[in-house]
């Protein structure tokens, strides 16, 4: 597959960041580090999205420095043992990929940066997240925290400026190369789903992981880097747990199956959900499905430039609430009743991360890419339905990027 991104893309992003920042403080941004999986093995490396956006480099522990008219990379040295296991870092490739000519080894680079830090009052980077995020129940990559500690080791009183708002602003509006990569990820996802959902194949799936395996095979053989997030294949009651990623349940012909997946192409994500039946769906299942599909169509009609996502969410929730009342699930259309059956937002931003950065207080603008994913989850009836498509905001409304993927329940 031909690459979508040249060094000009990353150089342009760095220039735009300089223009937005306007300050004179050195800009210092780190790659992610490897995270331990167990003993001496690491989880599959996943690069910090902002670092990749500015460099295109998919190597851990590298540091980007942009200081006045200079820019350079600091690449830690690897000893012979690590090189034997992990390979060498090709400095020429890093320079070609990023468009940054100057590359220093760890000691030389930090000596140069350290001498500069001792002379300035501020340094600009991306604020470090907390070590543990309670809401999501996950530990964060410690690379940013380590970078800030190293910066402060040269000058403890230095003030740190946060570049995150600038990068959010930049990344929210997708450039043509980004849209092309996202479209490729969506097309691969769609082709793989259409193939996996063929009637002749549906009858053969006895377990969720067999369907997952068929989709994974489809992604890789069509040129994707793999999954953009942990795939969800959940039948019956398991589909009522939104992030049911175990994918180890047995499939039953009388249950609906929620399949929430997305291929990844050059770090950009697709995010598509379809709900399928392995046999003839019941009248009740069809009614729930129709309610979700109607809600999605209503949501799509609302999305256009100038819309605030908070207001859009409220309008779409109210429409969904009326559908829930028609289904006999609630008597009063209010927030709490609706959230019993649809506890998630209808849309989120999509890009380098499947839940990409974006300002939810900012009116929608052309070039923003979002998902549209209403759902209804009825645990007592073992029915979960979600339908999700990806769209880009255009000058007059929106364009459905995943229109080739059928939405009918069959």
N, C-alpha and C positions, 0 to 999 in steps of 0.2 A: 504494500500500500504506500502510495506516495505521501511524503510528509506534508502536513498542512502549514507548518510554521518554519519560517526562515529566521536567521539571526536578525533580520530587519524588524520582525515582529517584536522580539524581546528588547532590542535597542530602542524601538519606538515607545515601548511601555516604560522603559527607564527614563526616557526624555520627558514623557508626560508626567511621571511622578515628580521629577525635578521641578517642572512648571507649576504643578499643584502645590508642592511643599513650599517653594519660594525662599526658604530659610538658607542659612549658610552652614548649619551644623552638618557634620559628616553623617551620611545615611549608611547604616550597617544592618544587613538582613541576613539571617542564617537559614541554611537548609535544615530539614529535620535530621534527627539522628536515628540510628537503628534502635529498635525496642526489643528487649529480651523476650523470647518465647519460652525458653527453658534451658537451664545449664548454659552451654556456649552457643546456642542457636537463637537466631533472631526471627521475628515476624517478617513477612514479606515487606520490603521497604516501600513506604508511601511518602512521596515528597510533599513538603509544605507548598500549598497551592500558590501563595504569594511569591515565594522564592522561584518557583517554576515559571510563573507569569513574567518575571523580570529577567530570567536567565535561560530557561529551557533545559536546565541541568537536572538530571535525575540521580545525583550522587549525594550520599549523606555527608553532613558535617562541613560542607563548603560554606564560606562566608563571602557575601557580596559587599563591597565598599564603594560608595559613590561620594566623592569628596571634592567639592568645587569642580574643576574641569577634569578631574581624574576619576577613573573607575578601575577596580581590580578585584580579582578573586583570591581568597586565601584557601588553599587546599592542604589539609593536614597530611603529613607524611605517613606512609604505611610501612611497617617493618616487613621483613622478608616472609615471616610466617603468615601474616595477614594477606599479603599479596598472593601467596600460594593458594589460599582458600578463596579470597574474594576478588582477586585480580588486581591489576594496576590501574591507576587513574591516568587516563590519557589527556595530558594538558592541552595538546594540540586540538583534540576533539572538543574539549570544553570551550576553548577559544573560538573555534569555528561555529559551534552551536550557539553560543551566547553573543558573539560579536565583541567580546571583551578581550583585548590583546594581552593585557598584563596579568600574569598569574604568578603568585608567590607560594612558596611552601609555608607551612604553618609558622615556623619560628621567624623567618624573614618577614612574612606578612604582618604578624602581630607586633614585631619590633617597629615596623613603619607606622602601623595604625596606632600603637601605644604612644609613640612620641607625639602624634597629632592629638590624641585624646587629652594629653596632659596640658595642652594649650587652649582647649575650648571649654565653654561653659555648658554646652548642650551636645547631645548625640541623638540622632533620630533612628528609631527602629520600630518594630511591631511589638506592642505590649505583650508580655507573657501571660498566658492563661493561668488560672489556678491549677495546682497540681492534680486536683480531683474535682470533677464536676458532678455534684450530687444529683442534679436533675436527670442527667443521662447515665449516671452510674459508671463513669469511665475515667481512667487516668489519662492525662494529656502528655504529649511529647515534651520532654524537658529542655529541648534545644534552645528555645527563646530565653528561658530562665537562666540557662548556663551562659548564653551570650551576654546577657545584661550583667551577670556576675563578673564575667571576664572584662567587660568594658569598665566596670566600676573598680576593678582591681588596679587600674592605672590611675583613676581619679575618683575616689569614693563619693565626692560631693557633686559629681557631674549630674545634670538634670536630663532625664530621658524624655524625648518627644515621641508621641505615638503616631505612626504613619497609617494606621489601620483605616481611619475615615477616608483618606485619599485613595487607598487601594480598593476599598469597597465601592467608592464612586466610579473608579476606573473599570472595575471588573463587572459592574452591574450592566453596563451597556456592551453588548458583544460586538466585536469586530468581524468583518467578513470571514476571515480564516477560522475564527472560533465557531461561527455559525455553520461553516462547512464541516468542521470536525463533529459538532453536535449532530448535524444532519446525518453524517455517516454512521455515528453511533446508533441513532434512531433507526436508520435503514437496516443496519445489521440486526438490531433487536427485532424489528418487524419481520424480516425474512426468516429469522430463527424461530420466532413464535408461530408464524404461519406454517412452517414446516413441522414443528413439534405438535401443533394442534390438528394436524390432518386426521380425519375420521379413522383412517386405517391404523394410525398410531395410538390414538386415544384409548382404544380398547385394550391395548397391551400394557398400559401403565398400571402396575399394581401398587406402587409406592410413590410418594412425593419425590424421593431422590432419583427415581428413574426419569421422571419428567424434567427435573433439574439438570440431570446429566445430559439429556438430549439438547436442552437449551444451551448449556455450557459448550458442548461440542459445536453447535451451530455458531456461537460467537467466535470461537477460535478459528474455525475453518473459513470463516468469512473475513478474517483479518483484524478482529478486535484484539485488544490487549488482555481481555478477560471481562470480568464483571466490574461495574463501577461501584457496586456495593454488595453486601451479602444478599444473595437471591432469596426470595420468599416464594415458596410453593406450599400452600396450606389448604387442606380440604376441610369442609364441614365446620365444626366448632373451632378448630384450630385457626381458621381464617378470621375469627373474631379477636385474636391476639394480633395486633397490627404488625409487629415485627417478629413474626414466628419464623425464625431462620433455621430451625432444626431440620426441617424438611425430611423427617424420618417416619411420618405417619403412613398408614395404609390408606389407599384411595378406595372410595366406595362409589358405585354408579349412581346412588341416590343423593349424593352431596355435590354442591358446587365447589370449585377449586379456584382460589385466588392465586394468580401468578404475577408477582411484582418484581420485575427484573430490569436491568439496563446494561448494555454493552459500554465499554470504555474504549475510546479512540484518542490517542495522544493526550491522555489525561482528562478528556472531556466526556461527560456522562450523558447517557440517555436514562430515562426513568419512565417505564411503561407498565401499566397494570391492566390485565384482562382477567375476567372471571369466566370460567368455562364450565360446561357440564360434560361428564363422560358418557352420559346416556340422555334420556328424555327428561328435561327439567319439569318439576311439578308446577302447577298453576301458581302456588304461593312463591316459589323461587322466581318464576317469570315476573310476577308482580313487583317483587323487591328489586329485581334487576331493572325493570322498566322505570321505577322511581329514581334509581341512581342515574340511569342514562338521561332521563328528562332533566334532572338536576344539572348534569354536566352540560347539556345543551344550553340551559338557561345561563350557566356560569360563562360559557364561551361567548354568549351574546353581550355580556357586560364588559369584557376585557378589551380596553382600548386606551389610547393615550389620555392622560389626565385623571384616570381613575385612581383612587386611593384603595389599597388592598384591604384596609380595615373596613371601609364601607362596603366594598365588594364581598368580603367575608360575611358581613351581617346580612346583606341582601340574599346571598346564596344560601346561608343557613336558614333564613326564614322560608325560602322556597322549599328547601329540604324538609323543614318542619311540617309544612303543609302536606308533603308526601308521606311523612311518617304518620300524620293524623289519618290520611286516607287509608293507610295500611292497618290502622287500628292499633298502632303501637303507642301513641300518646293522645291525650285529650286536649292539652293546652300547648300551644306553640310558644315555648320559651327556651332560653339558653340551656338551662339545666336538663330539660327533657330531651332536647336535641342532642346534647353531648352524651347522653346515655347510649345513643345509637350511632353517633359519628363524632368521636372524640378528637379528631385531628383537623387541621386547617385544610381548606379546599385547594390552596395553591401555595407553592414555594418557588424560590428562584432555583435555576438549574445552570450548571456550567462546569467549572473545574471540580467542584464538589457536587454531589447529588443534591444536597441541601446547600446551595451556593450562597455566598454573601450577597447582601442586598439591603437597601434601606426601605423598610416597610412603611415609613412615613413619607416617602418620596412618591409623587404621582408617577404613574406608569409612563414610560417613554419608548419610542421605537428602538428596537435592538435589545430590549429586555426579554429574557427567555424564562418561562415559567411552566410549571405543571398545572394541570387541572384535574383534580382527583377526589371527587365526592365518593362517599361510601356509606353503606348501612350495614351494621353488624348486630345480629340478633342471637345472642348466646343461647337463649332458651330454645330457639328453633334450629340451632346449629346451621345458621345461614349467615355467611359473610359475603358481601359484594362490594367490590371497588373497581372503578373504571378510571384509568389515568392516561392522559395524553399530554404531549409537550407542545407548547406554542411559543411563537415570537410575536411581540407587539410590533405592529406596523404603523404607517402613517395614519391610516383610517380605522384600524381595528386590530385584528390579529390573524396570524396564519398558523394553521395546525400543521406542525412538522411531522406528525405521526399519522397523517390521514390515510396512509396506505394499509394500516393495520385494522382489520375489521373489528367492529365493536359489538356485533350481534351475539347474543347468547345462543349457543348451538351445542 
